[in-house]
Amino acid sequence: MSSSSSSSRTGIRRNVYGVPIRCWCGNNLKTFVSSTKENPCRRFYRCVIAKQETEDHLFKWEDEALLDEIRMVDAKLLDLLHDVQTISKTLRDQLAVQDTALLEIKQDIASKVRMISEDTMMSMSAAESPNIVDTTVTDASANLANSPLRNFAAACVVLGCAAFLSYKLN
């Protein structure tokens, strides 16, 4: 089979990649079947007004046009794959930074809660007289340390800090 590509038969080459839609002259294309000995039954695109070989109109083999289309789709797929990999790496890096920052914030909050709890316990111990021990105050402070309200407040603080960090990082 002959492998003449998209060109006119007069020798002027104009590259057309993929499946052509219109001729250079602006007219529509039509698919024909070759009846030559060199390319029997091979399909090609040709301008609807091109009747003679000497006219300067688009001519392209259909199999070459489809091969061009496949190559363009493969190239686009590789570009998209590269973009996805780049975005994925960027997101993983940002997530690692946010996880580290969140862990630091949690540790900071936990140490501050321990300090406040210890200060509260010391002030309660100092306020009590040595002769009178009020067990209800001691029990209340012990319950306060593990209360759901305290856990909820700590969670709100952590969530607020995470939202603030996310806002600042983005």
Backbone torsions as a table, in degrees:
resi	resn	phi	psi	omega
1	MET	NA	142.2	177.4
2	SER	-77.3	149.9	-178.0
3	SER	-122.6	41.8	176.0
4	SER	-69.8	132.1	-174.1
5	SER	-92.5	-165.4	-174.4
6	SER	-67.0	105.9	175.7
7	SER	-162.7	167.3	173.4
8	SER	-84.0	165.5	-177.3
9	ARG	-80.6	-4.8	179.6
10	THR	-85.2	-5.2	177.5
11	GLY	102.1	-7.5	177.7
12	ILE	-81.6	118.4	-176.6
13	ARG	-94.5	133.1	172.3
14	ARG	-134.9	121.1	-176.9
15	ASN	-79.4	130.9	174.4
16	VAL	-126.8	119.7	-179.6
17	TYR	-99.5	138.3	179.6
18	GLY	81.3	-165.4	-179.2
19	VAL	-80.6	120.3	-179.0
20	PRO	-71.8	151.1	-179.8
21	ILE	-109.0	-43.1	-178.8
22	ARG	-134.6	157.0	175.0
23	CYS	-75.9	167.2	177.2
24	TRP	-64.6	-26.5	179.9
25	CYS	-79.0	-9.6	177.6
26	GLY	102.3	-9.0	179.9
27	ASN	-82.8	162.5	179.8
28	ASN	-70.3	161.9	177.1
29	LEU	-105.6	159.0	177.8
30	LYS	-135.4	149.4	177.7
31	THR	-93.3	129.6	178.3
32	PHE	-121.2	166.3	176.2
33	VAL	-114.8	128.9	-178.2
34	SER	-70.2	142.8	177.5
35	SER	-122.7	20.7	179.8
36	THR	-85.1	163.1	178.1
37	LYS	-70.1	-33.9	-178.5
38	GLU	-70.9	-33.5	-176.0
39	ASN	-135.7	65.3	-177.5
40	PRO	-68.7	132.2	176.2
41	CYS	61.5	20.9	177.3
42	ARG	-88.3	131.5	-176.1
43	ARG	-85.5	146.7	179.1
44	PHE	-149.1	159.1	175.9
45	TYR	-98.1	140.1	177.5
46	ARG	-150.2	150.3	177.4
47	CYS	-63.3	143.5	-176.6
48	VAL	-68.6	-22.0	-178.5
49	ILE	-97.8	-5.2	-179.8
50	ALA	-78.3	109.3	-178.5
51	LYS	-106.6	-27.4	-177.0
52	GLN	-119.3	156.2	-178.8
53	GLU	-68.1	-21.7	-176.6
54	THR	-81.4	-9.7	-178.9
55	GLU	-79.2	147.1	-177.6
56	ASP	-93.5	84.2	178.3
57	HIS	-134.8	167.6	-175.4
58	LEU	-68.6	140.0	173.8
59	PHE	-143.8	127.1	178.1
60	LYS	-151.6	136.7	176.7
61	TRP	-69.7	140.4	-176.8
62	GLU	-66.6	-40.9	-178.9
63	ASP	-65.4	-36.1	176.3
64	GLU	-68.3	-37.6	178.7
65	ALA	-64.4	-42.3	179.5
66	LEU	-68.0	-37.0	176.6
67	LEU	-63.6	-40.3	175.3
68	ASP	-60.5	-42.9	178.9
69	GLU	-60.8	-44.0	-179.8
70	ILE	-62.5	-42.1	179.0
71	ARG	-64.1	-39.9	178.5
72	MET	-65.9	-40.0	178.6
73	VAL	-66.3	-41.1	177.4
74	ASP	-61.4	-43.0	179.1
75	ALA	-63.3	-42.7	178.6
76	LYS	-64.6	-39.5	178.3
77	LEU	-62.5	-42.9	178.0
78	LEU	-64.4	-39.0	176.3
79	ASP	-61.8	-45.0	179.7
80	LEU	-65.6	-39.8	178.1
81	LEU	-62.3	-42.9	177.6
82	HIS	-62.7	-42.5	178.3
83	ASP	-61.4	-43.4	179.9
84	VAL	-64.0	-42.0	179.3
85	GLN	-64.6	-40.0	178.9
86	THR	-65.3	-45.4	179.0
87	ILE	-64.3	-40.6	179.8
88	SER	-62.2	-44.5	179.1
89	LYS	-64.3	-42.7	179.2
90	THR	-61.2	-43.9	179.6
91	LEU	-65.4	-40.0	178.0
92	ARG	-62.5	-42.6	178.9
93	ASP	-63.0	-45.2	179.2
94	GLN	-64.2	-38.6	179.2
95	LEU	-65.4	-39.4	178.0
96	ALA	-63.8	-41.7	178.4
97	VAL	-64.0	-43.3	180.0
98	GLN	-67.2	-37.7	177.4
99	ASP	-63.4	-41.9	178.3
100	THR	-63.4	-45.4	179.6
101	ALA	-64.0	-39.9	179.4
102	LEU	-65.3	-40.3	178.3
103	LEU	-63.6	-42.1	177.5
104	GLU	-62.6	-41.7	179.7
105	ILE	-64.8	-43.3	179.1
106	LYS	-61.8	-42.5	179.2
107	GLN	-65.5	-40.4	178.7
108	ASP	-63.5	-44.6	179.2
109	ILE	-64.8	-42.5	179.8
110	ALA	-62.3	-41.5	179.5
111	SER	-67.7	-38.4	178.2
112	LYS	-67.3	-37.8	177.8
113	VAL	-65.2	-41.3	177.7
114	ARG	-62.7	-42.8	179.8
115	MET	-63.8	-43.7	179.5
116	ILE	-64.7	-41.3	179.5
117	SER	-63.7	-43.3	178.7
118	GLU	-65.1	-42.1	178.1
119	ASP	-62.4	-40.5	179.0
120	THR	-64.7	-44.2	179.6
121	MET	-63.9	-40.6	179.6
122	MET	-66.3	-42.2	-179.3
123	SER	-67.8	-33.8	177.0
124	MET	-69.5	-38.4	179.1
125	SER	-67.6	-39.4	-179.6
126	ALA	-70.6	-31.6	-178.6
127	ALA	-74.1	-26.8	-179.6
128	GLU	-76.5	144.2	176.4
129	SER	-81.0	152.7	-177.7
130	PRO	-65.9	-24.8	-177.2
131	ASN	-82.0	-34.5	-174.0
132	ILE	-111.3	122.9	177.2
133	VAL	-111.0	116.5	179.9
134	ASP	-95.0	104.6	-176.5
135	THR	-72.5	-24.7	-179.0
136	THR	-68.2	-37.1	178.8
137	VAL	-67.9	-43.4	179.6
138	THR	-63.9	-43.4	178.7
139	ASP	-65.6	-37.9	-179.9
140	ALA	-65.9	-40.7	179.4
141	SER	-69.6	-33.3	176.8
142	ALA	-67.9	-40.1	177.7
143	ASN	-68.6	-33.5	179.8
144	LEU	-65.2	-34.3	-178.2
145	ALA	-64.7	-30.8	-178.2
146	ASN	-115.8	20.3	-175.9
147	SER	-74.6	152.0	177.0
148	PRO	-63.0	-31.2	179.3
149	LEU	-64.3	-40.8	178.2
150	ARG	-66.1	-42.8	178.0
151	ASN	-62.3	-40.8	178.7
152	PHE	-64.1	-42.7	179.8
153	ALA	-63.6	-42.1	178.7
154	ALA	-64.1	-40.2	178.8
155	ALA	-64.5	-39.2	178.2
156	CYS	-63.8	-40.8	179.1
157	VAL	-64.2	-45.4	179.7
158	VAL	-62.6	-43.8	179.7
159	LEU	-64.0	-41.3	177.9
160	GLY	-64.2	-41.1	177.7
161	CYS	-65.7	-40.7	178.9
162	ALA	-64.0	-41.2	178.8
163	ALA	-65.0	-41.3	178.2
164	PHE	-62.5	-45.2	178.8
165	LEU	-64.1	-41.9	178.6
166	SER	-61.5	-41.3	178.0
167	TYR	-63.5	-43.7	-177.9
168	LYS	-69.3	-37.0	-178.4
169	LEU	-74.1	-28.8	-179.4
170	ASN	-94.5	NA	NA
